């Protein structure tokens, strides 16, 4: 990219508060589905083999869902706490230090535009949410799992109390690296729901970094500025499955 990545002009409609905090864990839904399969097997007048299969299969799904529900948050937090090194924490607030003045301006412009487009809080369903861009001036800090303080590019808090609910990290081509993934994305993902924004064409690279370092990012988006347009274009590159129909095997879904 040069000062701003210039691509062919396309129509673009602004988004309003599209980035949401992580909803309830899907494991309770899995457990409930298992119970819904097992209970009819106990009371329905099906052939014995069918009833037995429903009970055993349903119980297995219910137990798996319950175990996953209990273990999910604990495992995630323990893994991140052990994997954030002292060196990474020391770099958590300096990921943009090596950028030229021009690239810094591009980055800061993108942060402001993305905050307006995708983190438009307060919103109808989250009237107590507030959005704070931390570029070009730091305005809202976040406490990480290890107790240190950091300033992600975009912070959404719930008031009163300023509890961090959603974080947005905006990268330019020069800042997408192993170091950034560990020192910023991994560290920030333990503090709140994390969305990572990278330049157009860099989505796969960012996703690979997240998978390599087991970073529980909720969404990866790409951004670019179009020739002759002041408005930023944002594309959803990846979103973590968060609904039953997105995680269940196809044979559980109607019509499949």
Buried (B, 14 or more C-beta within 10 A) or exposed (E): BEEBBBBEEEEBEEBEBBBBBBEEBBBEBBBBBBBEBBBBBEEEEEEEEEBEBBBEBBBEBBEBBBEBBEEBEEEBEEBBEEBBEEEBBEBBBEBBEEBEEEBBBBBBBBBBBBBBBBBBBBBEEBEEBBBBBBBEEEEBBBEBBBEBEBBBBBBBBBEEEBEBBBBBBBBBBBBBBEEBBBBBBBBBBBBBBBBBBBBBEBBEBBBEBBEEBEBBBBBBBBBBBBEEBEEBBBEBBBBBEBEBEEBBEEEEEEEE
